Amino acid sequence: MVPHRSRLLVLAVACLIGSCAQNPPDPILVLENPTTHERARFYREIPYKVPADYDEAKHIAGWRAEQERKGFTVQVER
């Protein structure tokens, strides 16, 4: 018979493996660098981590400006 702690460890590892196998969420915005063809993706914030005064449009605009400075200037379909 498996000791109680070993069963908990097996269950925890199974949960971790299951959570890693999930598909990533869909990005809100995808920008591509036309030179390197690399892509930068902006994902929706995790709801319970968002500050009370969070402005998504302002955050996206700031992120986009930062990515454009890095060369990611072409918006692509998600």
KOLMAR-583885 format. One line per 2 residues: number of its first residue (from 1); their letters; for each residue z, x, y of C-alpha. Coordinates in Angstrom, 2 decimals. Each point is the difference from the previous one (the first is absolute). Example, Ala and Ser with C-alpha at 12.3 -4.5 7.8 and 13.67 -1.06 7.14 Angstrom:
BEGIN
1 = as = 7.80/12.30/-4.50  -0.66/1.37/3.44
***
This chain:
BEGIN
1 = mv = 0.00/0.00/0.00  -0.87/1.28/3.52
3 = ph = 2.99/0.60/2.30  0.27/-2.27/3.04
5 = rs = -0.80/2.78/2.52  -3.12/1.00/-1.89
7 = rl = -1.28/-3.58/0.09  0.55/-0.11/3.76
9 = lv = -1.86/3.27/0.44  -2.93/-1.24/-2.09
11 = la = -0.09/-3.24/2.02  0.09/1.90/3.31
13 = va = -2.84/2.31/-1.07  -2.07/-2.98/-1.16
15 = cl = 0.50/-1.70/3.37  -1.05/3.15/1.86
17 = ig = -3.12/0.39/-2.12  -0.89/-3.65/0.53
19 = sc = 0.41/0.23/3.77  -2.18/3.13/0.16
21 = aq = -2.81/-1.73/-1.85  -0.47/-2.68/2.68
23 = np = -3.05/0.07/2.24  0.60/1.09/3.60
25 = pd = -0.12/-2.74/2.65  -3.19/-0.69/1.91
27 = pi = -0.23/1.95/3.27  -0.28/-1.81/3.34
29 = lv = -2.34/2.61/1.46  -2.09/2.79/-1.52
31 = le = -1.56/2.78/2.09  -2.38/2.67/-1.28
33 = np = -0.72/3.49/1.26  -3.82/0.12/0.23
35 = tt = -0.04/3.77/-0.56  2.25/0.28/-3.06
37 = he = -0.23/-3.62/-1.23  3.78/-0.03/-0.45
39 = ra = 1.72/-3.31/0.66  3.23/-0.90/1.78
41 = rf = 1.65/-3.32/-0.88  2.50/-2.06/1.98
43 = yr = 2.22/-2.29/-2.09  2.15/-2.93/1.08
45 = ei = 3.61/0.96/0.67  2.65/-0.86/-2.59
47 = py = 1.57/-3.20/1.41  3.66/0.97/-0.47
49 = kv = -0.54/3.40/1.70  -1.69/-1.30/3.17
51 = pa = 2.09/0.30/3.20  0.75/-3.20/1.93
53 = dy = -2.28/1.00/2.90  -2.95/1.04/-2.21
55 = de = -3.45/-0.70/1.44  -2.60/0.37/-2.76
57 = ak = -3.01/0.01/2.37  1.55/2.78/2.09
59 = hi = 0.86/2.01/-3.13  -3.55/-0.35/-1.35
61 = ag = -1.49/1.04/3.36  2.21/3.10/0.13
63 = wr = -0.78/0.90/-3.61  -3.71/-0.48/0.59
65 = ae = 0.04/2.23/3.12  1.81/2.72/-1.97
67 = qe = -2.51/-0.20/-2.85  -2.95/0.13/2.41
69 = rk = 1.39/3.24/1.44  -0.09/1.34/-3.57
71 = gf = -3.66/-1.00/-0.41  0.35/-3.35/-1.80
73 = tv = -2.33/-1.96/2.28  -1.95/-2.38/-2.25
75 = qv = 1.63/-3.27/-1.07  -0.95/-1.01/-3.54
77 = er = 0.49/-3.21/-1.95  3.15/-0.13/-2.07
***
